[in-house]
């Protein structure tokens, strides 16, 4: 059901929202690529690689706590606000690591590795949840490839930026650059005017279900979702242990 009879106008809003999503993913992936470069170079320059498996175990544990915290906080705010908050908190943490690396403490490279992994895991998952709320299935089939291309361009741009910046300013400078890009992404996610306009352009029809049917259907969906999430968690843990 369309609230605006002008179909071309609505299509324009949807394309604007897709452009917004692609730009947001581009900035996110550029920042993440810069930070990944900093993470690897700073870790290997200070610690032997045989310590890396212990860091991956710490990542698995931290990701469990972060996902549980995200699930608890999600009902209190929209998913787009959660994405903006995750990006902003992650960026502030990276600015803090610039100071911590100057202290020379042995645990700092481990902590940075964990922080980057958890931030990226939450932010990317939250981004695609926002996309699933923003676009219908038909629109997703048509637009997701273009949105994903924004992420690919961002990763390539971030890699080139990391190479130039590390050569001129050192590896630690990449933390500040990556944090700045994530703050920009947080601003884009928090603004989200095209996203709100895209949501407002449509009214999704409510399914005509009896209360008992709606309740049982919701319960079955929740149960299937819970089993699916448990399997995903098991696969994640097994992959982490193998790594």
Buried (B, 14 or more C-beta within 10 A) or exposed (E): EEEEEEEEEBEEBBBBBBBBBBBBBBBBBBBBBBBBBBBBBBBEEBBEEEBBEEBBEBBBEBBBEBBEEBEEEBEEEBBBBBBBBBBBBBBEBBBBBBEBBEEEEEEBBBBBBBBBBBBBBBBBBBBBBBBEEBBEEEBBEEBBEEBBEBBEBBBBBBBEBBEEBBEEEEBBBBBBBBBBBBBBBBBBBBBBEBBEBBBEBBEEEEEEEEEEEEEEEEEEEEEEEEEEEEEEBEEBEEEBEEE
